[in-house]
Amino acid sequence: MSEPLGIALIGCGTVGTGVARLLLEQAERLAARAGRPLVLRHIIVRNPHKERPLPWPQERYTSDLSVALKDPEVQLAVEVVGGVEWAREADLKVLAAGKDLVTANKALLALHGAEVFDAARKHHRSVAFEASVAGGVPIIAALTQSLAANQIRSIQGILNGTCNFILTSMYEQGVSYAAALAEAQRLGYAEADPTLDVDGTDAAHKLAILAQIAFGFTVPVESIERRGIAQIEDVDIKYARELGYQIKLLAESWLHDNQVAMHVSPVLLRLLAPLALVRGAYNAVHVVGDAVGDTLYYGKGAGQMPTASSVVADIIDMAVGRAQRTFNTLRLWSNNGAHFQLRPPGTVRSRFYLRVLVEDQPGVLADVAQVLARHHISIASVIQHEVPDEHEGERVQMVILTHTALTGQFRAAASEINQLRCVMAPSVFYPVAD
């Protein structure tokens, strides 16, 4: 068997504990698969005195990163800390010290991927990052290896388990967004402050990474248009079901005429569409390649052991040498997709779900339809439930499904509809995927 691979683990929270557990408790199995022993030499944490559920001597925890950087027997650092700035500094120090890097930090790569990868190339090191997107789902390996013969045409993914759990609960149990969020927090699927999950930022970070791999295209996260799920009402869940759809938060990117369109948004999916069937805190990614066609990847998108599984898979790839060859070949974050441009969101075509609270009086549908027609948007179907006689003349929900239209034209129409005298509240709309 070859020389041992010395490893420094930076961070020992939920994921770090899972990584350490695999390295310490499954050493023989992992050595057989890596062709060499994987030796955990250092664990770097903020508080070395905190008790942790690992077979690791308390005195061997340290808060001093330089101890690992100066150790000549450490060839690889595994960074699994939260946040961006401290992680960025630590990763750059790791690479400058001549160590390879495995990271699970999606925000870091989405915001500073070019800097980290440039540093790795400068110091002749490699970076692996399977766990940064979709937890235990091997989507990075699929895009970089299994689908290498393809030009990726589109990526459509449920990339945030917190949001998917909330939307599944709203759909299956009929609860409100607030109640579903509270349950997600109770079960540990959502943080005490869930903002980055529910506003779409987390999914946008992951989409930026996937687009980099699929298209060689570096997109600033702030350029990815995103809408979260916090404003979704149970009434929209019910109307979507009545129309034969379910609402999911999707991260989508697709290539057309050398333009890459990207967004994160709640989307109406047909009830039997593969992504509509993804329940709870699971993730799934639908990828279309020009040669292979449709492919689907599904599994647990978060959690201690699923994410640790992907991290340790990267460690094994580093030990074998596959990760280094992939890193050098792909040239990620090197502007190798510069011939692609980001497509303006307003030029993307889609069908739309539109819900408008209106006065229950003659001519309202005609007024709304007239606005849509002026913006070249045709109506596919309308729902307006009958109002009991005693409530006639009061407010009523009008739900419209449109045919395909330009996003910019539809948004202009929705804004104009909001100004109609018969409209009692701002309209609600979401794209529809068929």
C-alpha positions as CSV (number, residue, x, y, z in Angstrom):
1,M,0.0,0.0,0.0
2,S,1.2,3.5,-0.8
3,E,2.3,6.2,1.6
4,P,-0.5,7.5,4.0
5,L,-2.4,10.7,3.1
6,G,-2.2,13.1,6.0
7,I,-5.3,15.1,6.5
8,A,-6.1,18.3,8.5
9,L,-9.8,18.8,9.2
10,I,-10.8,22.5,9.5
11,G,-14.1,22.7,11.3
12,C,-15.8,20.1,13.4
13,G,-19.5,21.1,13.4
14,T,-22.2,18.9,12.1
15,V,-20.5,18.0,8.8
16,G,-17.0,18.0,10.2
17,T,-18.0,15.5,12.9
18,G,-19.4,13.2,10.2
19,V,-16.2,13.4,8.2
20,A,-14.0,12.7,11.3
21,R,-16.3,9.8,12.2
22,L,-15.9,8.2,8.8
23,L,-12.1,8.7,8.8
24,L,-11.7,7.3,12.3
25,E,-14.2,4.6,12.4
26,Q,-14.0,3.3,8.8
27,A,-10.2,3.6,8.3
28,E,-9.7,0.1,7.0
29,R,-12.5,0.3,4.4
30,L,-11.5,3.7,3.2
31,A,-7.8,2.7,2.9
32,A,-8.8,-0.2,0.7
33,R,-10.7,2.1,-1.6
34,A,-8.1,4.9,-1.6
35,G,-5.2,2.5,-2.0
36,R,-3.5,4.1,1.0
37,P,-4.3,4.9,4.6
38,L,-6.2,8.2,5.2
39,V,-4.7,9.6,8.4
40,L,-6.5,12.4,10.3
41,R,-3.6,14.3,11.8
42,H,-5.2,17.6,13.0
43,I,-8.7,18.9,13.8
44,I,-8.8,22.7,13.8
45,V,-11.8,24.3,15.7
46,R,-12.7,27.6,17.2
47,N,-13.1,26.1,20.7
48,P,-10.7,23.2,21.3
49,H,-12.1,22.7,24.8
50,K,-15.6,21.9,23.7
51,E,-16.5,18.2,24.2
52,R,-17.3,16.4,20.9
53,P,-18.7,12.9,20.3
54,L,-15.5,11.5,18.6
55,P,-12.8,9.0,19.5
56,W,-10.2,11.8,19.3
57,P,-8.1,12.9,22.3
58,Q,-9.3,16.3,23.7
59,E,-5.8,17.6,23.8
60,R,-5.3,17.1,20.1
61,Y,-8.0,19.7,19.1
62,T,-6.5,23.0,18.2
63,S,-7.6,26.5,17.2
64,D,-4.2,27.1,15.5
65,L,-4.4,26.5,11.8
66,S,-0.6,27.0,11.4
67,V,0.0,23.8,13.2
68,A,-1.5,21.9,10.3
69,L,0.1,24.1,7.7
70,K,3.6,23.5,9.0
71,D,3.1,19.8,9.3
72,P,5.0,18.2,6.4
73,E,3.0,15.0,6.7
74,V,-0.3,16.8,5.9
75,Q,-0.9,16.8,2.2
76,L,-4.6,17.6,2.3
77,A,-6.9,20.0,4.2
78,V,-10.6,19.6,4.4
79,E,-12.5,22.8,5.1
80,V,-16.1,22.4,6.4
81,V,-16.6,25.6,8.3
82,G,-19.5,28.0,7.9
83,G,-19.3,31.6,6.6
84,V,-17.1,33.0,3.9
85,E,-14.3,35.4,5.0
86,W,-12.5,33.3,7.6
87,A,-12.9,30.2,5.3
88,R,-11.6,32.2,2.4
89,E,-8.5,33.2,4.3
90,A,-7.9,29.7,5.6
91,D,-8.3,28.1,2.2
92,L,-5.8,30.5,0.6
93,K,-3.3,29.7,3.4
94,V,-3.8,26.0,2.9
95,L,-3.0,26.3,-0.9
96,A,-0.1,28.6,-0.3
97,A,1.3,26.1,2.1
98,G,1.4,23.5,-0.6
99,K,-1.7,21.4,0.5
100,D,-4.5,20.3,-1.6
101,L,-8.0,21.4,-0.6
102,V,-11.4,19.7,-0.2
103,T,-14.2,22.1,0.6
104,A,-18.0,21.9,1.2
105,N,-18.4,25.7,1.3
106,K,-20.8,26.6,-1.5
107,A,-21.0,30.3,-0.6
108,L,-17.2,30.6,-0.7
109,L,-17.0,29.1,-4.2
110,A,-20.0,31.0,-5.5
111,L,-18.5,34.3,-4.3
112,H,-14.7,33.7,-4.5
113,G,-14.3,30.6,-6.6
114,A,-12.0,32.4,-9.1
115,E,-9.7,33.6,-6.4
116,V,-9.5,30.1,-4.7
117,F,-8.9,28.3,-8.0
118,D,-6.4,30.8,-9.2
119,A,-4.5,30.3,-6.0
120,A,-4.6,26.6,-6.4
121,R,-3.2,26.8,-9.9
122,K,-0.5,29.3,-8.8
123,H,0.7,26.9,-6.1
124,H,0.3,23.8,-8.2
125,R,-2.4,22.4,-6.0
126,S,-6.0,21.0,-6.5
127,V,-9.4,21.7,-5.2
128,A,-12.4,19.3,-4.9
129,F,-15.9,20.4,-3.8
130,E,-18.5,17.6,-4.4
131,A,-20.2,18.4,-1.0
132,S,-20.8,22.1,-1.9
133,V,-23.9,21.3,-3.9
134,A,-26.8,18.9,-3.0
135,G,-25.1,17.2,0.0
136,G,-24.9,13.5,-0.7
137,V,-26.1,13.7,-4.3
138,P,-23.0,13.3,-6.6
139,I,-23.9,16.0,-9.1
140,I,-20.4,17.5,-9.4
141,A,-19.0,14.1,-10.3
142,A,-21.8,13.6,-12.8
143,L,-21.2,16.9,-14.5
144,T,-17.4,16.7,-14.5
145,Q,-17.0,13.0,-15.3
146,S,-20.0,11.0,-16.3
147,L,-21.5,13.7,-18.6
148,A,-18.1,15.0,-19.9
149,A,-19.0,14.0,-23.5
150,N,-22.0,16.4,-23.5
151,Q,-22.7,20.0,-23.9
152,I,-25.1,20.6,-21.1
153,R,-28.3,22.2,-22.3
154,S,-30.1,22.8,-19.1
155,I,-30.0,22.2,-15.3
156,Q,-33.2,22.3,-13.2
157,G,-32.8,21.5,-9.6
158,I,-34.4,21.3,-6.1
159,L,-31.2,22.4,-4.3
160,N,-32.5,23.5,-0.9
161,G,-33.9,20.9,1.4
162,T,-35.4,23.4,3.8
163,C,-37.5,25.0,1.2
164,N,-38.6,21.6,-0.2
165,F,-39.6,20.4,3.2
166,I,-41.7,23.5,3.8
167,L,-43.4,23.4,0.4
168,T,-44.1,19.6,0.8
169,S,-45.7,20.2,4.2
170,M,-47.9,23.0,2.8
171,Y,-49.0,20.8,-0.1
172,E,-49.5,17.5,1.7
173,Q,-50.7,18.8,5.1
174,G,-52.5,22.0,4.1
175,V,-50.5,24.0,6.7
176,S,-49.4,27.6,6.4
177,Y,-45.9,28.7,5.5
178,A,-45.3,29.9,9.0
179,A,-46.4,26.5,10.5
180,A,-44.3,24.6,8.0
181,L,-41.3,26.7,8.7
182,A,-41.7,26.2,12.5
183,E,-41.8,22.4,12.0
184,A,-38.7,22.5,9.8
185,Q,-36.9,24.4,12.6
186,R,-38.1,22.0,15.2
187,L,-36.8,19.0,13.2
188,G,-33.4,20.7,12.5
189,Y,-34.0,21.2,8.7
190,A,-34.1,25.0,9.1
191,E,-31.8,27.4,10.9
192,A,-33.1,29.7,13.6
193,D,-32.5,32.4,11.0
194,P,-33.6,30.7,7.8
195,T,-33.3,33.8,5.5
196,L,-30.5,32.5,3.2
197,D,-32.5,29.3,2.6
198,V,-36.0,30.7,2.1
199,D,-35.1,33.8,0.1
200,G,-33.3,31.7,-2.5
201,T,-29.7,32.8,-1.8
202,D,-28.5,29.3,-0.9
203,A,-29.9,27.8,-4.1
204,A,-28.4,30.7,-6.1
205,H,-25.0,29.9,-4.7
206,K,-25.3,26.3,-5.7
207,L,-26.7,27.2,-9.1
208,A,-23.7,29.5,-9.7
209,I,-21.4,26.5,-9.1
210,L,-23.3,24.2,-11.3
211,A,-23.3,26.8,-14.1
212,Q,-19.6,27.2,-13.8
213,I,-19.1,23.4,-14.4
214,A,-21.8,23.0,-17.0
215,F,-21.0,26.1,-19.1
216,G,-17.6,27.3,-18.0
217,F,-19.4,30.5,-17.2
218,T,-18.7,32.6,-14.1
219,V,-21.8,34.5,-13.0
220,P,-21.8,36.9,-10.1
221,V,-24.4,35.6,-7.6
222,E,-26.1,39.0,-7.5
223,S,-26.8,38.6,-11.2
224,I,-28.9,35.6,-10.7
225,E,-32.5,36.7,-10.4
226,R,-34.1,35.0,-7.4
227,R,-37.4,34.8,-5.6
228,G,-37.9,32.9,-2.4
229,I,-40.8,31.0,-0.8
230,A,-41.7,33.2,2.2
231,Q,-44.5,34.9,0.3
232,I,-46.2,31.7,-0.9
233,E,-49.7,31.4,0.4
234,D,-51.6,28.3,1.0
235,V,-54.3,29.5,-1.4
236,D,-51.7,29.3,-4.2
237,I,-50.8,25.8,-3.2
238,K,-54.5,24.9,-3.4
239,Y,-55.1,26.5,-6.7
240,A,-51.9,24.9,-8.2
241,R,-53.2,21.5,-7.1
242,E,-56.6,22.2,-8.6
243,L,-54.9,23.0,-11.9
244,G,-52.8,19.8,-11.7
245,Y,-49.6,21.4,-10.5
246,Q,-47.4,21.6,-7.4
247,I,-45.1,24.5,-6.5
248,K,-41.4,23.8,-6.0
249,L,-38.5,26.2,-5.5
250,L,-36.3,25.5,-8.5
251,A,-32.8,26.7,-9.5
252,E,-32.7,26.7,-13.3
253,S,-30.1,27.4,-15.9
254,W,-30.3,26.7,-19.6
255,L,-28.3,27.4,-22.7
256,H,-29.7,28.8,-25.9
257,D,-28.0,30.6,-28.8
258,N,-24.8,31.1,-26.7
259,Q,-26.8,32.7,-23.9
260,V,-27.2,31.3,-20.4
261,A,-30.4,32.1,-18.6
262,M,-30.5,31.6,-14.9
263,H,-32.9,32.1,-12.0
264,V,-34.1,30.8,-8.7
265,S,-37.9,30.9,-8.3
266,P,-41.0,29.0,-7.1
267,V,-42.3,27.2,-10.2
268,L,-45.5,25.3,-10.9
269,L,-44.6,21.7,-12.0
270,R,-47.0,19.0,-13.3
271,L,-48.0,16.7,-10.4
272,L,-46.3,13.7,-12.0
273,A,-43.2,15.5,-13.2
274,P,-40.1,13.8,-11.6
275,L,-39.1,16.9,-9.6
276,A,-42.6,17.4,-8.4
277,L,-42.4,14.0,-6.7
278,V,-39.3,15.0,-4.6
279,R,-40.6,15.2,-1.1
280,G,-39.4,16.5,2.2
281,A,-35.8,17.6,2.7
282,Y,-34.5,15.7,-0.4
283,N,-32.7,17.3,-3.3
284,A,-32.9,16.4,-7.0
285,V,-31.2,17.7,-10.1
286,H,-32.5,17.2,-13.7
287,V,-29.8,17.7,-16.3
288,V,-30.2,17.6,-20.0
289,G,-27.1,16.9,-22.2
290,D,-27.0,17.1,-26.0
291,A,-25.9,13.5,-26.3
292,V,-27.4,11.7,-23.3
293,G,-30.7,13.6,-23.1
294,D,-32.5,13.7,-19.8
295,T,-30.8,12.5,-16.6
296,L,-31.9,12.8,-13.0
297,Y,-29.9,12.7,-9.7
298,Y,-31.7,12.4,-6.4
299,G,-30.8,12.0,-2.7
300,K,-30.4,13.7,0.6
301,G,-29.2,17.2,0.1
302,A,-28.0,18.0,3.6
303,G,-27.4,16.4,6.9
304,Q,-24.3,15.1,8.7
305,M,-23.6,11.8,7.0
306,P,-24.9,12.4,3.5
307,T,-22.7,15.5,3.2
308,A,-19.8,13.8,4.9
309,S,-20.1,11.0,2.4
310,S,-19.4,13.5,-0.5
311,V,-16.5,15.0,1.4
312,V,-14.8,11.7,2.0
313,A,-15.4,10.7,-1.6
314,D,-13.4,13.8,-2.5
315,I,-10.7,12.8,-0.1
316,I,-10.5,9.3,-1.7
317,D,-10.3,11.0,-5.2
318,M,-7.4,13.1,-3.9
319,A,-5.7,10.0,-2.5
320,V,-6.1,8.1,-5.8
321,G,-5.1,11.1,-7.9
322,R,-8.4,11.4,-9.9
323,A,-9.3,14.8,-8.4
324,Q,-5.9,16.3,-9.4
325,R,-6.3,15.2,-13.0
326,T,-9.9,16.4,-13.2
327,F,-8.9,19.8,-11.6
328,N,-6.1,20.3,-14.2
329,T,-8.2,19.3,-17.1
330,L,-11.4,21.2,-16.5
331,R,-9.8,24.6,-15.8
332,L,-12.8,25.7,-13.8
333,W,-13.1,29.4,-12.9
334,S,-10.7,30.3,-15.6
335,N,-13.2,32.1,-17.9
336,N,-13.2,29.2,-20.3
337,G,-16.9,29.9,-21.1
338,A,-16.4,33.5,-22.0
339,H,-18.1,33.1,-25.3
340,F,-21.4,32.6,-23.4
341,Q,-23.4,35.6,-22.2
342,L,-26.0,36.0,-19.5
343,R,-29.4,36.2,-21.0
344,P,-31.6,39.1,-19.7
345,P,-34.4,37.7,-17.6
346,G,-37.0,39.7,-19.4
347,T,-36.3,37.8,-22.7
348,V,-37.0,34.4,-21.2
349,R,-40.2,32.8,-22.4
350,S,-42.5,30.9,-20.0
351,R,-46.1,30.1,-19.2
352,F,-47.4,31.9,-16.0
353,Y,-49.8,31.3,-13.2
354,L,-51.5,34.6,-12.2
355,R,-53.8,35.1,-9.2
356,V,-55.7,38.4,-8.9
357,L,-58.1,39.4,-6.1
358,V,-60.9,41.3,-7.8
359,E,-64.3,42.8,-7.2
360,D,-67.0,40.3,-8.1
361,Q,-68.7,42.4,-10.8
362,P,-69.4,42.1,-14.5
363,G,-66.5,43.0,-16.9
364,V,-63.6,42.2,-14.6
365,L,-62.3,39.3,-16.6
366,A,-62.6,41.3,-19.7
367,D,-60.6,44.1,-18.1
368,V,-57.8,41.8,-17.1
369,A,-57.8,39.9,-20.4
370,Q,-57.6,43.2,-22.3
371,V,-54.4,44.2,-20.4
372,L,-52.9,40.8,-21.1
373,A,-53.8,41.1,-24.8
374,R,-52.1,44.5,-25.1
375,H,-48.9,42.8,-23.9
376,H,-49.4,39.9,-26.4
377,I,-50.2,37.3,-23.7
378,S,-53.0,34.8,-24.4
379,I,-55.0,33.0,-21.7
380,A,-54.9,29.2,-21.5
381,S,-57.4,28.7,-18.7
382,V,-59.3,30.6,-16.0
383,I,-60.6,29.6,-12.5
384,Q,-63.1,31.8,-10.7
385,H,-65.2,29.9,-8.2
386,E,-68.9,30.7,-7.9
387,V,-69.7,33.0,-5.1
388,P,-72.9,32.3,-3.0
389,D,-75.7,34.7,-3.6
390,E,-75.4,36.4,-0.2
391,H,-71.7,37.3,-1.0
392,E,-72.3,38.4,-4.6
393,G,-70.6,41.7,-5.3
394,E,-67.8,41.0,-2.9
395,R,-64.2,40.1,-3.6
396,V,-63.2,36.9,-5.5
397,Q,-60.0,35.2,-6.5
398,M,-59.4,35.0,-10.3
399,V,-56.7,32.5,-11.3
400,I,-55.3,32.5,-14.9
401,L,-52.9,30.2,-16.7
402,T,-51.3,31.9,-19.7
403,H,-49.7,30.5,-22.8
404,T,-46.0,31.1,-23.3
405,A,-45.0,34.7,-23.2
406,L,-41.9,36.8,-22.7
407,T,-41.2,37.3,-19.0
408,G,-40.7,41.1,-19.5
409,Q,-44.0,41.5,-21.2
410,F,-45.8,39.4,-18.6
411,R,-44.4,41.4,-15.7
412,A,-45.4,44.7,-17.4
413,A,-48.9,43.3,-17.8
414,A,-49.0,42.2,-14.2
415,S,-47.9,45.7,-13.1
416,E,-50.7,47.2,-15.2
417,I,-53.3,44.8,-13.9
418,N,-52.4,45.9,-10.4
419,Q,-53.5,49.5,-11.3
420,L,-57.0,48.4,-12.4
421,R,-59.8,49.8,-10.2
422,C,-61.4,46.4,-9.9
423,V,-58.1,44.8,-8.4
424,M,-58.1,44.8,-4.6
425,A,-54.5,43.6,-3.9
426,P,-51.2,43.1,-5.8
427,S,-51.3,40.2,-8.2
428,V,-49.4,37.0,-7.5
429,F,-47.6,35.1,-10.2
430,Y,-45.2,32.3,-10.8
431,P,-43.7,30.6,-13.9
432,V,-45.1,27.3,-15.0
433,A,-43.0,24.5,-16.3
434,D,-44.6,21.9,-18.5
